[in-house]
Amino acid sequence: MNTREYFSQIETIINDCPIITHFSTEFDEIDQFMGYLKGKLDLMDGSILNFIEFIEIENEIVNRLKYKYHWQSENGELIERWDNVPHHREIDTFPHHKHENKILACARIFLSTSSYT
């Protein structure tokens, strides 16, 4: 897999998701195996998911060097945000964590493996 194939895979997932009403994405291919993905997903309930991923692909494995998924309400209030910014060393899943009303441990989250039901 290379960055173009990965970006295509993500765009297919977005296109096939029934709860996304509109989307915009930007892809910046640094080289064949490194790239930057940025997007905004408008959801059926009026909420918005903004995301970024900085990826490197090695031996067919996508490594998200940096990521942020920021889900907010229609009026801009934070619902939840997941990221791997290397702060909050006290969290068991460091650097992976999520923001709700407080900082919480969480497993890695990926657009390519997220489910919607």
N, C-alpha and C positions, 0 to 999 in steps of 0.2 A: 504494500500500500504506500502511496505517496500523498503529499498534501492535497493535490487536486482531487484524488479519489476520496480522501477523508472529507473534504469540503462538500463534494457531491453527495456523499452519504448523509451528512448532516442536513443538507438542503432537502433531500428526499424525505428524511424523517419529519422535517418541519412541514413540507408539503402534504404529507400523509396524515398529519395530526388533525383530527376533527375539531379540536377546541381552539385552534389558531385561526383567527379571522383575517389577519393581515400580517405580513412580516417584511422586514428589510434586513439584508445581510451584506457584509463587506468581507472580502477575502484578500489577504495580502500574503502572497507566496514569497517567502524570503529565499528559499531554494526548494529543491525537490522534496526535502524531508523536514522542512521547518516552515511554519507559517502562523499567521495571526487571523483569527476569526472574530467578528464582532456582529452583533445583531440585536434586533428589537422584535419581540413577538407580541402582538395584540391578541388577547384571549377573549373568549366568548362572554365572560362575565364583566368585561371592561378593564380588567387588570392587565398589566404589562410585565413582560419578562425581558429585561435587558441582560445581555451576556457578552463576555469576552473569553476567548481561549487563546493562549499562546502555546503551540504544540511543536513537538519534535517527534518524528517517527524513526524508530530504530528497530530493525529486525521484525518488521510488520506490527510493532506495538506502538500505539499512540500514547505518548507521555505528555500530559498537560503540565507544562512547566509553570504556568500561571492560569488561573481561571477565576471568574466571578459570575455568578448568576444572581441577579437582583430582581426580585419579584415585588411589584408595588401595586397598590390599589389604583383605581381610576383617578382618584384625587391626589395621587402621589405619595401616599403613606406606605411605609415599609410593611410588607407582609412577611417576607423572609429573604435572607441573602446568604448564599453559600460562597465561600472563597478559600483560597489557600495562601493568603498573605501571611508571611511568617511572623506574626505576633501572637499573643495569647499562648505562650509556651506552657501554661498550666493545664491546657486542654489535652486529654489523653490522645486525641486524634491529630495532634499538632503535625503539620500546619493546617489541616483541614478542619473547618468549623463553620457554624452557621450563626446568623444574627436573627433573633426574634425580638423579644423584649430584653433579652440578655444574650451573652455569648454561650453557645452550647457546642459540645463535641458532636461530630457527625462523620460518617463515612464519606468518601469521595462521591461526588455526584457528577454525572455526565449527561449531556444532551443525548448522546448516542445510546444510552441505556435507560433513560428515564421512561416511565410508563405513564399513561394517562387512562383513567377509567372513570 
